[in-house]
Amino acid sequence: MADDYHFDFPAEWKGPLVDMHSSDLIILRSFTLVVLITLVTLGVPGNLLVILSILRVNNLKKVSNWLLINLAIYDLGVMSMDVMQILGVVLGESVFLSRWVCETSGIVCMISCYGS
């Protein structure tokens, strides 16, 4: 029964994009890809550098900096949702029609947002 899961988006959710010309839609998707790839490219290494620098430099090993490590770890979880959005833009909404993908991305997003 769980394998029979299928979700169809209501027609009104697709309304604004259906009315757009294909060239406008390509521009919108291209801009979205550039923004998301830039965020992931800068965000993931930046958060990893924060974590590594606090763990490796003795002067930075303070209790208050453990909060920064916590924030950086949860921010990496938020960045993982950007990767899902990139897949959604490139591959289309069919990526999210799997129940496993929807539930996993929802759980990661919820834990990351609440944790940070």
Biopython code that builds the backbone (N, CA, C, O; Angstrom):
import numpy as np
from Bio.PDB.StructureBuilder import StructureBuilder

atoms = [
    (1, "MET", "N", (0.812, -1.198, 0.000)),
    (1, "MET", "CA", (0.000, 0.000, 0.000)),
    (1, "MET", "C", (0.863, 1.273, 0.000)),
    (1, "MET", "O", (0.506, 2.272, -0.624)),
    (2, "ALA", "N", (1.994, 1.223, 0.703)),
    (2, "ALA", "CA", (2.852, 2.404, 0.764)),
    (2, "ALA", "C", (3.505, 2.705, -0.583)),
    (2, "ALA", "O", (3.839, 3.855, -0.868)),
    (3, "ASP", "N", (3.689, 1.671, -1.414)),
    (3, "ASP", "CA", (4.301, 1.888, -2.725)),
    (3, "ASP", "C", (3.347, 2.548, -3.705)),
    (3, "ASP", "O", (3.787, 3.056, -4.736)),
    (4, "ASP", "N", (2.046, 2.554, -3.409)),
    (4, "ASP", "CA", (1.054, 3.132, -4.303)),
    (4, "ASP", "C", (0.864, 4.624, -4.086)),
    (4, "ASP", "O", (-0.060, 5.217, -4.644)),
    (5, "TYR", "N", (1.716, 5.232, -3.292)),
    (5, "TYR", "CA", (1.571, 6.650, -2.961)),
    (5, "TYR", "C", (1.838, 7.506, -4.196)),
    (5, "TYR", "O", (2.863, 7.361, -4.862)),
    (6, "HIS", "N", (0.915, 8.379, -4.478)),
    (6, "HIS", "CA", (1.087, 9.318, -5.588)),
    (6, "HIS", "C", (0.371, 10.609, -5.221)),
    (6, "HIS", "O", (-0.748, 10.591, -4.708)),
    (7, "PHE", "N", (1.021, 11.707, -5.486)),
    (7, "PHE", "CA", (0.452, 13.000, -5.141)),
    (7, "PHE", "C", (0.383, 13.856, -6.389)),
    (7, "PHE", "O", (1.386, 14.035, -7.079)),
    (8, "ASP", "N", (-0.790, 14.384, -6.682)),
    (8, "ASP", "CA", (-0.951, 15.312, -7.792)),
    (8, "ASP", "C", (-1.142, 16.713, -7.233)),
    (8, "ASP", "O", (-1.954, 16.928, -6.334)),
    (9, "PHE", "N", (-0.386, 17.665, -7.775)),
    (9, "PHE", "CA", (-0.534, 19.034, -7.346)),
    (9, "PHE", "C", (-1.859, 19.593, -7.864)),
    (9, "PHE", "O", (-2.238, 19.333, -9.006)),
    (10, "PRO", "N", (-2.562, 20.359, -7.028)),
    (10, "PRO", "CA", (-3.787, 21.004, -7.532)),
    (10, "PRO", "C", (-3.466, 21.951, -8.686)),
    (10, "PRO", "O", (-2.374, 22.516, -8.749)),
    (11, "ALA", "N", (-4.404, 22.117, -9.581)),
    (11, "ALA", "CA", (-4.178, 22.930, -10.779)),
    (11, "ALA", "C", (-3.849, 24.386, -10.439)),
    (11, "ALA", "O", (-3.067, 25.015, -11.152)),
    (12, "GLU", "N", (-4.426, 24.932, -9.371)),
    (12, "GLU", "CA", (-4.168, 26.339, -9.042)),
    (12, "GLU", "C", (-2.737, 26.566, -8.573)),
    (12, "GLU", "O", (-2.266, 27.703, -8.609)),
    (13, "TRP", "N", (-2.028, 25.530, -8.136)),
    (13, "TRP", "CA", (-0.631, 25.682, -7.740)),
    (13, "TRP", "C", (0.259, 25.920, -8.941)),
    (13, "TRP", "O", (1.298, 26.569, -8.817)),
    (14, "LYS", "N", (-0.120, 25.412, -10.094)),
    (14, "LYS", "CA", (0.688, 25.557, -11.293)),
    (14, "LYS", "C", (0.285, 26.781, -12.109)),
    (14, "LYS", "O", (0.943, 27.102, -13.099)),
    (15, "GLY", "N", (-0.772, 27.461, -11.717)),
    (15, "GLY", "CA", (-1.346, 28.547, -12.488)),
    (15, "GLY", "C", (-0.375, 29.617, -12.943)),
    (15, "GLY", "O", (-0.304, 29.889, -14.141)),
    (16, "PRO", "N", (0.387, 30.246, -12.032)),
    (16, "PRO", "CA", (1.274, 31.329, -12.460)),
    (16, "PRO", "C", (2.348, 30.871, -13.447)),
    (16, "PRO", "O", (2.715, 31.629, -14.344)),
    (17, "LEU", "N", (2.853, 29.661, -13.301)),
    (17, "LEU", "CA", (3.906, 29.195, -14.197)),
    (17, "LEU", "C", (3.353, 28.730, -15.536)),
    (17, "LEU", "O", (4.052, 28.786, -16.548)),
    (18, "VAL", "N", (2.114, 28.275, -15.551)),
    (18, "VAL", "CA", (1.513, 27.823, -16.804)),
    (18, "VAL", "C", (1.311, 29.005, -17.747)),
    (18, "VAL", "O", (1.462, 28.860, -18.961)),
    (19, "ASP", "N", (0.971, 30.176, -17.201)),
    (19, "ASP", "CA", (0.708, 31.355, -18.007)),
    (19, "ASP", "C", (1.982, 32.014, -18.539)),
    (19, "ASP", "O", (1.906, 32.864, -19.426)),
    (20, "MET", "N", (3.138, 31.642, -18.018)),
    (20, "MET", "CA", (4.384, 32.264, -18.449)),
    (20, "MET", "C", (4.816, 31.712, -19.799)),
    (20, "MET", "O", (4.574, 30.549, -20.121)),
    (21, "HIS", "N", (5.454, 32.565, -20.574)),
    (21, "HIS", "CA", (6.040, 32.110, -21.841)),
    (21, "HIS", "C", (7.228, 31.220, -21.523)),
    (21, "HIS", "O", (7.836, 31.349, -20.460)),
    (22, "SER", "N", (7.557, 30.339, -22.415)),
    (22, "SER", "CA", (8.643, 29.398, -22.153)),
    (22, "SER", "C", (9.975, 30.119, -21.963)),
    (22, "SER", "O", (10.804, 29.664, -21.175)),
    (23, "SER", "N", (10.201, 31.219, -22.657)),
    (23, "SER", "CA", (11.458, 31.954, -22.485)),
    (23, "SER", "C", (11.527, 32.591, -21.096)),
    (23, "SER", "O", (12.597, 32.618, -20.489)),
    (24, "ASP", "N", (10.405, 33.105, -20.582)),
    (24, "ASP", "CA", (10.382, 33.666, -19.232)),
    (24, "ASP", "C", (10.608, 32.587, -18.186)),
    (24, "ASP", "O", (11.277, 32.822, -17.180)),
    (25, "LEU", "N", (10.056, 31.415, -18.418)),
    (25, "LEU", "CA", (10.228, 30.309, -17.492)),
    (25, "LEU", "C", (11.676, 29.842, -17.472)),
    (25, "LEU", "O", (12.199, 29.486, -16.416)),
    (26, "ILE", "N", (12.322, 29.841, -18.620)),
    (26, "ILE", "CA", (13.735, 29.463, -18.685)),
    (26, "ILE", "C", (14.584, 30.480, -17.937)),
    (26, "ILE", "O", (15.519, 30.102, -17.231)),
    (27, "ILE", "N", (14.275, 31.755, -18.081)),
    (27, "ILE", "CA", (15.011, 32.804, -17.365)),
    (27, "ILE", "C", (14.813, 32.664, -15.865)),
    (27, "ILE", "O", (15.768, 32.791, -15.097)),
    (28, "LEU", "N", (13.582, 32.404, -15.441)),
    (28, "LEU", "CA", (13.290, 32.227, -14.016)),
    (28, "LEU", "C", (14.028, 31.020, -13.452)),
    (28, "LEU", "O", (14.622, 31.107, -12.378)),
    (29, "ARG", "N", (13.999, 29.909, -14.155)),
    (29, "ARG", "CA", (14.711, 28.717, -13.689)),
    (29, "ARG", "C", (16.222, 28.946, -13.680)),
    (29, "ARG", "O", (16.904, 28.497, -12.758)),
    (30, "SER", "N", (16.748, 29.625, -14.673)),
    (30, "SER", "CA", (18.188, 29.899, -14.722)),
    (30, "SER", "C", (18.609, 30.782, -13.559)),
    (30, "SER", "O", (19.629, 30.522, -12.921)),
    (31, "PHE", "N", (17.835, 31.824, -13.277)),
    (31, "PHE", "CA", (18.143, 32.705, -12.154)),
    (31, "PHE", "C", (18.076, 31.938, -10.840)),
    (31, "PHE", "O", (18.934, 32.109, -9.974)),
    (32, "THR", "N", (17.061, 31.095, -10.687)),
    (32, "THR", "CA", (16.926, 30.298, -9.470)),
    (32, "THR", "C", (18.115, 29.361, -9.310)),
    (32, "THR", "O", (18.645, 29.214, -8.208)),
    (33, "LEU", "N", (18.535, 28.733, -10.388)),
    (33, "LEU", "CA", (19.699, 27.846, -10.325)),
    (33, "LEU", "C", (20.967, 28.591, -9.927)),
    (33, "LEU", "O", (21.747, 28.101, -9.110)),
    (34, "VAL", "N", (21.175, 29.768, -10.499)),
    (34, "VAL", "CA", (22.371, 30.552, -10.171)),
    (34, "VAL", "C", (22.375, 30.923, -8.692)),
    (34, "VAL", "O", (23.404, 30.803, -8.026)),
    (35, "VAL", "N", (21.242, 31.371, -8.178)),
    (35, "VAL", "CA", (21.161, 31.759, -6.767)),
    (35, "VAL", "C", (21.390, 30.553, -5.859)),
    (35, "VAL", "O", (22.178, 30.629, -4.916)),
    (36, "LEU", "N", (20.711, 29.448, -6.136)),
    (36, "LEU", "CA", (20.838, 28.272, -5.277)),
    (36, "LEU", "C", (22.236, 27.671, -5.328)),
    (36, "LEU", "O", (22.783, 27.290, -4.293)),
    (37, "ILE", "N", (22.813, 27.583, -6.510)),
    (37, "ILE", "CA", (24.174, 27.032, -6.614)),
    (37, "ILE", "C", (25.180, 27.940, -5.918)),
    (37, "ILE", "O", (26.128, 27.453, -5.303)),
    (38, "THR", "N", (24.986, 29.251, -6.008)),
    (38, "THR", "CA", (25.870, 30.190, -5.297)),
    (38, "THR", "C", (25.748, 30.008, -3.788)),
    (38, "THR", "O", (26.754, 29.992, -3.079)),
    (39, "LEU", "N", (24.516, 29.870, -3.294)),
    (39, "LEU", "CA", (24.318, 29.672, -1.854)),
    (39, "LEU", "C", (24.970, 28.386, -1.370)),
    (39, "LEU", "O", (25.620, 28.379, -0.325)),
    (40, "VAL", "N", (24.806, 27.310, -2.107)),
    (40, "VAL", "CA", (25.399, 26.040, -1.699)),
    (40, "VAL", "C", (26.919, 26.097, -1.811)),
    (40, "VAL", "O", (27.625, 25.601, -0.933)),
    (41, "THR", "N", (27.424, 26.696, -2.881)),
    (41, "THR", "CA", (28.874, 26.773, -3.098)),
    (41, "THR", "C", (29.565, 27.583, -2.005)),
    (41, "THR", "O", (30.671, 27.239, -1.587)),
    (42, "LEU", "N", (28.934, 28.640, -1.545)),
    (42, "LEU", "CA", (29.531, 29.464, -0.492)),
    (42, "LEU", "C", (29.177, 28.968, 0.905)),
    (42, "LEU", "O", (29.989, 29.065, 1.825)),
    (43, "GLY", "N", (27.981, 28.441, 1.063)),
    (43, "GLY", "CA", (27.496, 28.071, 2.387)),
    (43, "GLY", "C", (28.115, 26.816, 2.955)),
    (43, "GLY", "O", (28.488, 26.790, 4.127)),
    (44, "VAL", "N", (28.231, 25.780, 2.158)),
    (44, "VAL", "CA", (28.761, 24.503, 2.669)),
    (44, "VAL", "C", (30.227, 24.640, 3.090)),
    (44, "VAL", "O", (30.557, 24.276, 4.219)),
    (45, "PRO", "N", (31.119, 25.146, 2.235)),
    (45, "PRO", "CA", (32.501, 25.295, 2.699)),
    (45, "PRO", "C", (32.645, 26.286, 3.855)),
    (45, "PRO", "O", (33.476, 26.094, 4.742)),
    (46, "GLY", "N", (31.837, 27.340, 3.842)),
    (46, "GLY", "CA", (31.902, 28.317, 4.933)),
    (46, "GLY", "C", (31.531, 27.709, 6.268)),
    (46, "GLY", "O", (32.205, 27.949, 7.270)),
    (47, "ASN", "N", (30.465, 26.924, 6.293)),
    (47, "ASN", "CA", (30.068, 26.276, 7.542)),
    (47, "ASN", "C", (31.081, 25.220, 7.970)),
    (47, "ASN", "O", (31.352, 25.069, 9.162)),
    (48, "LEU", "N", (31.636, 24.497, 7.018)),
    (48, "LEU", "CA", (32.662, 23.517, 7.369)),
    (48, "LEU", "C", (33.914, 24.193, 7.918)),
    (48, "LEU", "O", (34.548, 23.676, 8.837)),
    (49, "LEU", "N", (34.273, 25.357, 7.353)),
    (49, "LEU", "CA", (35.431, 26.099, 7.877)),
    (49, "LEU", "C", (35.187, 26.605, 9.293)),
    (49, "LEU", "O", (36.101, 26.605, 10.117)),
    (50, "VAL", "N", (33.977, 27.030, 9.579)),
    (50, "VAL", "CA", (33.645, 27.467, 10.939)),
    (50, "VAL", "C", (33.805, 26.310, 11.910)),
    (50, "VAL", "O", (34.415, 26.457, 12.970)),
    (51, "ILE", "N", (33.257, 25.160, 11.546)),
    (51, "ILE", "CA", (33.339, 23.990, 12.425)),
    (51, "ILE", "C", (34.790, 23.565, 12.632)),
    (51, "ILE", "O", (35.218, 23.348, 13.765)),
    (52, "LEU", "N", (35.545, 23.447, 11.547)),
    (52, "LEU", "CA", (36.935, 22.999, 11.647)),
    (52, "LEU", "C", (37.815, 23.991, 12.394)),
    (52, "LEU", "O", (38.675, 23.586, 13.176)),
    (53, "SER", "N", (37.612, 25.278, 12.167)),
    (53, "SER", "CA", (38.459, 26.272, 12.849)),
    (53, "SER", "C", (38.211, 26.279, 14.346)),
    (53, "SER", "O", (39.155, 26.416, 15.124)),
    (54, "ILE", "N", (36.976, 26.136, 14.761)),
    (54, "ILE", "CA", (36.686, 26.115, 16.206)),
    (54, "ILE", "C", (37.227, 24.836, 16.839)),
    (54, "ILE", "O", (37.716, 24.863, 17.969)),
    (55, "LEU", "N", (37.145, 23.732, 16.131)),
    (55, "LEU", "CA", (37.640, 22.467, 16.693)),
    (55, "LEU", "C", (39.160, 22.386, 16.711)),
    (55, "LEU", "O", (39.721, 21.694, 17.561)),
    (56, "ARG", "N", (39.843, 23.069, 15.800)),
    (56, "ARG", "CA", (41.299, 22.936, 15.697)),
    (56, "ARG", "C", (42.082, 24.009, 16.449)),
    (56, "ARG", "O", (43.193, 23.739, 16.905)),
    (57, "VAL", "N", (41.536, 25.217, 16.593)),
    (57, "VAL", "CA", (42.262, 26.308, 17.250)),
    (57, "VAL", "C", (41.897, 26.311, 18.736)),
    (57, "VAL", "O", (40.727, 26.434, 19.098)),
    (58, "ASN", "N", (42.904, 26.177, 19.580)),
    (58, "ASN", "CA", (42.664, 26.058, 21.020)),
    (58, "ASN", "C", (42.027, 27.307, 21.618)),
    (58, "ASN", "O", (41.203, 27.199, 22.526)),
    (59, "ASN", "N", (42.392, 28.500, 21.124)),
    (59, "ASN", "CA", (41.824, 29.732, 21.667)),
    (59, "ASN", "C", (40.331, 29.860, 21.379)),
    (59, "ASN", "O", (39.634, 30.609, 22.064)),
    (60, "LEU", "N", (39.837, 29.147, 20.386)),
    (60, "LEU", "CA", (38.422, 29.238, 20.012)),
    (60, "LEU", "C", (37.553, 28.201, 20.713)),
    (60, "LEU", "O", (36.331, 28.224, 20.570)),
    (61, "LYS", "N", (38.163, 27.296, 21.464)),
    (61, "LYS", "CA", (37.388, 26.253, 22.155)),
    (61, "LYS", "C", (36.789, 26.823, 23.437)),
    (61, "LYS", "O", (37.275, 26.579, 24.541)),
    (62, "LYS", "N", (35.718, 27.589, 23.251)),
    (62, "LYS", "CA", (34.983, 28.179, 24.370)),
    (62, "LYS", "C", (33.541, 27.711, 24.288)),
    (62, "LYS", "O", (33.075, 27.274, 23.236)),
    (63, "VAL", "N", (32.856, 27.808, 25.388)),
    (63, "VAL", "CA", (31.470, 27.342, 25.435)),
    (63, "VAL", "C", (30.599, 28.119, 24.452)),
    (63, "VAL", "O", (29.733, 27.535, 23.801)),
    (64, "SER", "N", (30.813, 29.399, 24.339)),
    (64, "SER", "CA", (29.989, 30.198, 23.427)),
    (64, "SER", "C", (30.204, 29.799, 21.965)),
    (64, "SER", "O", (29.291, 29.927, 21.149)),
    (65, "ASN", "N", (31.381, 29.326, 21.635)),
    (65, "ASN", "CA", (31.641, 28.915, 20.252)),
    (65, "ASN", "C", (31.002, 27.572, 19.917)),
    (65, "ASN", "O", (30.827, 27.253, 18.741)),
    (66, "TRP", "N", (30.651, 26.783, 20.926)),
    (66, "TRP", "CA", (29.931, 25.546, 20.649)),
    (66, "TRP", "C", (28.544, 25.854, 20.092)),
    (66, "TRP", "O", (27.974, 25.053, 19.351)),
    (67, "LEU", "N", (28.010, 27.004, 20.447)),
    (67, "LEU", "CA", (26.738, 27.419, 19.852)),
    (67, "LEU", "C", (26.906, 27.723, 18.367)),
    (67, "LEU", "O", (26.006, 27.464, 17.567)),
    (68, "LEU", "N", (28.067, 28.278, 18.002)),
    (68, "LEU", "CA", (28.342, 28.516, 16.584)),
    (68, "LEU", "C", (28.488, 27.207, 15.808)),
    (68, "LEU", "O", (28.049, 27.102, 14.663)),
    (69, "ILE", "N", (29.114, 26.207, 16.447)),
    (69, "ILE", "CA", (29.220, 24.898, 15.803)),
    (69, "ILE", "C", (27.833, 24.305, 15.603)),
    (69, "ILE", "O", (27.535, 23.749, 14.546)),
    (70, "ASN", "N", (26.988, 24.425, 16.619)),
    (70, "ASN", "CA", (25.613, 23.934, 16.513)),
    (70, "ASN", "C", (24.888, 24.621, 15.358)),
    (70, "ASN", "O", (24.223, 23.959, 14.561)),
    (71, "LEU", "N", (25.010, 25.918, 15.268)),
    (71, "LEU", "CA", (24.359, 26.668, 14.199)),
    (71, "LEU", "C", (24.906, 26.277, 12.821)),
    (71, "LEU", "O", (24.145, 26.164, 11.860)),
    (72, "ALA", "N", (26.211, 26.072, 12.726)),
    (72, "ALA", "CA", (26.814, 25.683, 11.451)),
    (72, "ALA", "C", (26.351, 24.293, 11.021)),
    (72, "ALA", "O", (26.120, 24.058, 9.835)),
    (73, "ILE", "N", (26.214, 23.376, 11.969)),
    (73, "ILE", "CA", (25.753, 22.023, 11.632)),
    (73, "ILE", "C", (24.323, 22.065, 11.121)),
    (73, "ILE", "O", (24.003, 21.434, 10.114)),
    (74, "TYR", "N", (23.465, 22.802, 11.806)),
    (74, "TYR", "CA", (22.079, 22.875, 11.354)),
    (74, "TYR", "C", (21.951, 23.677, 10.057)),
    (74, "TYR", "O", (21.043, 23.436, 9.261)),
    (75, "ASP", "N", (22.853, 24.620, 9.852)),
    (75, "ASP", "CA", (22.836, 25.362, 8.594)),
    (75, "ASP", "C", (23.226, 24.454, 7.428)),
    (75, "ASP", "O", (22.749, 24.648, 6.310)),
    (76, "LEU", "N", (24.083, 23.472, 7.676)),
    (76, "LEU", "CA", (24.394, 22.480, 6.645)),
    (76, "LEU", "C", (23.144, 21.674, 6.280)),
    (76, "LEU", "O", (22.959, 21.293, 5.124)),
    (77, "GLY", "N", (22.284, 21.415, 7.281)),
    (77, "GLY", "CA", (21.019, 20.747, 7.002)),
    (77, "GLY", "C", (20.118, 21.590, 6.127)),
    (77, "GLY", "O", (19.448, 21.071, 5.234)),
    (78, "VAL", "N", (20.101, 22.895, 6.380)),
    (78, "VAL", "CA", (19.311, 23.801, 5.535)),
    (78, "VAL", "C", (19.896, 23.836, 4.125)),
    (78, "VAL", "O", (19.153, 23.886, 3.145)),
    (79, "MET", "N", (21.215, 23.810, 4.021)),
    (79, "MET", "CA", (21.856, 23.778, 2.702)),
    (79, "MET", "C", (21.498, 22.505, 1.940)),
    (79, "MET", "O", (21.418, 22.521, 0.712)),
    (80, "SER", "N", (21.283, 21.407, 2.657)),
    (80, "SER", "CA", (20.888, 20.173, 1.963)),
    (80, "SER", "C", (19.519, 20.344, 1.308)),
    (80, "SER", "O", (19.234, 19.693, 0.303)),
    (81, "MET", "N", (18.677, 21.202, 1.855)),
    (81, "MET", "CA", (17.389, 21.482, 1.223)),
    (81, "MET", "C", (17.575, 22.296, -0.055)),
    (81, "MET", "O", (16.776, 22.181, -0.985)),
    (82, "ASP", "N", (18.620, 23.116, -0.107)),
    (82, "ASP", "CA", (18.918, 23.838, -1.352)),
    (82, "ASP", "C", (19.298, 22.870, -2.460)),
    (82, "ASP", "O", (18.964, 23.087, -3.625)),
    (83, "VAL", "N", (19.994, 21.801, -2.096)),
    (83, "VAL", "CA", (20.331, 20.780, -3.086)),
    (83, "VAL", "C", (19.048, 20.147, -3.625)),
    (83, "VAL", "O", (18.940, 19.891, -4.825)),
    (84, "MET", "N", (18.075, 19.894, -2.744)),
    (84, "MET", "CA", (16.796, 19.336, -3.192)),
    (84, "MET", "C", (16.081, 20.326, -4.114)),
    (84, "MET", "O", (15.447, 19.920, -5.088)),
    (85, "GLN", "N", (16.179, 21.609, -3.813)),
    (85, "GLN", "CA", (15.549, 22.609, -4.673)),
    (85, "GLN", "C", (16.232, 22.658, -6.039)),
    (85, "GLN", "O", (15.567, 22.825, -7.061)),
    (86, "ILE", "N", (17.555, 22.514, -6.057)),
    (86, "ILE", "CA", (18.270, 22.479, -7.334)),
    (86, "ILE", "C", (17.789, 21.289, -8.162)),
    (86, "ILE", "O", (17.549, 21.416, -9.363)),
    (87, "LEU", "N", (17.652, 20.138, -7.516)),
    (87, "LEU", "CA", (17.134, 18.966, -8.229)),
    (87, "LEU", "C", (15.728, 19.216, -8.740)),
    (87, "LEU", "O", (15.383, 18.796, -9.845)),
    (88, "GLY", "N", (14.910, 19.901, -7.943)),
    (88, "GLY", "CA", (13.547, 20.199, -8.367)),
    (88, "GLY", "C", (13.509, 21.127, -9.571)),
    (88, "GLY", "O", (12.665, 20.970, -10.453)),
    (89, "VAL", "N", (14.419, 22.093, -9.611)),
    (89, "VAL", "CA", (14.456, 23.022, -10.743)),
    (89, "VAL", "C", (14.959, 22.317, -11.994)),
    (89, "VAL", "O", (14.428, 22.527, -13.084)),
    (90, "VAL", "N", (15.982, 21.482, -11.841)),
    (90, "VAL", "CA", (16.579, 20.818, -12.999)),
    (90, "VAL", "C", (15.694, 19.681, -13.513)),
    (90, "VAL", "O", (15.442, 19.578, -14.713)),
    (91, "LEU", "N", (15.227, 18.833, -12.603)),
    (91, "LEU", "CA", (14.489, 17.637, -13.007)),
    (91, "LEU", "C", (12.978, 17.819, -13.018)),
    (91, "LEU", "O", (12.254, 16.967, -13.531)),
    (92, "GLY", "N", (12.502, 18.915, -12.458)),
    (92, "GLY", "CA", (11.062, 19.152, -12.412)),
    (92, "GLY", "C", (10.442, 18.605, -11.141)),
    (92, "GLY", "O", (11.119, 18.026, -10.292)),
    (93, "GLU", "N", (9.146, 18.800, -11.034)),
    (93, "GLU", "CA", (8.448, 18.428, -9.808)),
    (93, "GLU", "C", (8.342, 16.927, -9.608)),
    (93, "GLU", "O", (7.955, 16.481, -8.528)),
    (94, "SER", "N", (8.674, 16.138, -10.618)),
    (94, "SER", "CA", (8.575, 14.687, -10.478)),
    (94, "SER", "C", (9.533, 14.153, -9.421)),
    (94, "SER", "O", (9.341, 13.044, -8.922)),
    (95, "VAL", "N", (10.565, 14.926, -9.070)),
    (95, "VAL", "CA", (11.498, 14.514, -8.024)),
    (95, "VAL", "C", (10.768, 14.350, -6.703)),
    (95, "VAL", "O", (11.102, 13.464, -5.917)),
    (96, "PHE", "N", (9.777, 15.189, -6.452)),
    (96, "PHE", "CA", (9.126, 15.228, -5.153)),
    (96, "PHE", "C", (7.870, 14.366, -5.087)),
    (96, "PHE", "O", (7.158, 14.399, -4.083)),
    (97, "LEU", "N", (7.589, 13.610, -6.115)),
    (97, "LEU", "CA", (6.396, 12.773, -6.093)),
    (97, "LEU", "C", (6.611, 11.472, -5.342)),
    (97, "LEU", "O", (5.648, 10.749, -5.086)),
    (98, "SER", "N", (7.832, 11.156, -4.987)),
    (98, "SER", "CA", (8.116, 9.969, -4.192)),
    (98, "SER", "C", (7.843, 10.288, -2.725)),
    (98, "SER", "O", (8.256, 11.334, -2.225)),
    (99, "ARG", "N", (7.159, 9.400, -2.053)),
    (99, "ARG", "CA", (6.826, 9.615, -0.642)),
    (99, "ARG", "C", (8.089, 9.683, 0.205)),
    (99, "ARG", "O", (8.176, 10.499, 1.123)),
    (100, "TRP", "N", (9.073, 8.831, -0.094)),
    (100, "TRP", "CA", (10.301, 8.807, 0.678)),
    (100, "TRP", "C", (11.038, 10.136, 0.574)),
    (100, "TRP", "O", (11.527, 10.652, 1.579)),
    (101, "VAL", "N", (11.123, 10.691, -0.624)),
    (101, "VAL", "CA", (11.821, 11.964, -0.830)),
    (101, "VAL", "C", (11.091, 13.086, -0.099)),
    (101, "VAL", "O", (11.723, 13.918, 0.551)),
    (102, "CYS", "N", (9.766, 13.112, -0.203)),
    (102, "CYS", "CA", (8.990, 14.156, 0.477)),
    (102, "CYS", "C", (9.155, 14.090, 1.983)),
    (102, "CYS", "O", (9.405, 15.109, 2.627)),
    (103, "GLU", "N", (9.019, 12.910, 2.545)),
    (103, "GLU", "CA", (9.100, 12.778, 4.004)),
    (103, "GLU", "C", (10.512, 13.043, 4.509)),
    (103, "GLU", "O", (10.687, 13.695, 5.538)),
    (104, "THR", "N", (11.516, 12.549, 3.801)),
    (104, "THR", "CA", (12.898, 12.772, 4.232)),
    (104, "THR", "C", (13.268, 14.251, 4.164)),
    (104, "THR", "O", (13.867, 14.782, 5.099)),
    (105, "SER", "N", (12.918, 14.917, 3.074)),
    (105, "SER", "CA", (13.253, 16.337, 2.970)),
    (105, "SER", "C", (12.471, 17.157, 3.992)),
    (105, "SER", "O", (12.995, 18.135, 4.527)),
    (106, "GLY", "N", (11.243, 16.779, 4.266)),
    (106, "GLY", "CA", (10.468, 17.481, 5.290)),
    (106, "GLY", "C", (11.063, 17.320, 6.672)),
    (106, "GLY", "O", (11.115, 18.279, 7.442)),
    (107, "ILE", "N", (11.513, 16.118, 6.996)),
    (107, "ILE", "CA", (12.111, 15.865, 8.312)),
    (107, "ILE", "C", (13.421, 16.625, 8.462)),
    (107, "ILE", "O", (13.653, 17.257, 9.493)),
    (108, "VAL", "N", (14.280, 16.571, 7.447)),
    (108, "VAL", "CA", (15.555, 17.292, 7.503)),
    (108, "VAL", "C", (15.331, 18.788, 7.625)),
    (108, "VAL", "O", (16.003, 19.461, 8.406)),
    (109, "CYS", "N", (14.386, 19.308, 6.851)),
    (109, "CYS", "CA", (14.103, 20.741, 6.901)),
    (109, "CYS", "C", (13.569, 21.149, 8.267)),
    (109, "CYS", "O", (13.979, 22.171, 8.816)),
    (110, "MET", "N", (12.655, 20.353, 8.816)),
    (110, "MET", "CA", (12.071, 20.693, 10.114)),
    (110, "MET", "C", (13.121, 20.649, 11.216)),
    (110, "MET", "O", (13.192, 21.565, 12.036)),
    (111, "ILE", "N", (13.935, 19.604, 11.248)),
    (111, "ILE", "CA", (14.966, 19.489, 12.277)),
    (111, "ILE", "C", (15.993, 20.617, 12.137)),
    (111, "ILE", "O", (16.424, 21.195, 13.134)),
    (112, "SER", "N", (16.377, 20.923, 10.913)),
    (112, "SER", "CA", (17.384, 21.980, 10.695)),
    (112, "SER", "C", (16.845, 23.358, 11.088)),
    (112, "SER", "O", (17.553, 24.147, 11.713)),
    (113, "CYS", "N", (15.624, 23.638, 10.731)),
    (113, "CYS", "CA", (15.054, 24.951, 11.057)),
    (113, "CYS", "C", (14.813, 25.101, 12.553)),
    (113, "CYS", "O", (15.089, 26.157, 13.121)),
    (114, "TYR", "N", (14.304, 24.058, 13.192)),
    (114, "TYR", "CA", (14.076, 24.142, 14.635)),
    (114, "TYR", "C", (15.375, 24.146, 15.412)),
    (114, "TYR", "O", (15.486, 24.813, 16.440)),
    (115, "GLY", "N", (16.371, 23.395, 14.920)),
    (115, "GLY", "CA", (17.646, 23.329, 15.620)),
    (115, "GLY", "C", (18.446, 24.607, 15.557)),
    (115, "GLY", "O", (19.205, 24.924, 16.473)),
    (116, "SER", "N", (18.273, 25.343, 14.471)),
    (116, "SER", "CA", (19.061, 26.565, 14.349)),
    (116, "SER", "C", (18.311, 27.715, 15.009)),
    (116, "SER", "O", (18.799, 28.845, 15.021)),
]
sb = StructureBuilder()
sb.init_structure("model")
sb.init_model(0)
sb.init_chain("A")
sb.init_seg("    ")
for serial, (resi, resn, name, xyz) in enumerate(atoms, 1):
    if name == "N":
        sb.init_residue(resn, " ", resi, " ")
    sb.init_atom(name, np.array(xyz, "f"), 0.0, 1.0, " ", f" {name:<3s}", serial, name[0])
structure = sb.get_structure()
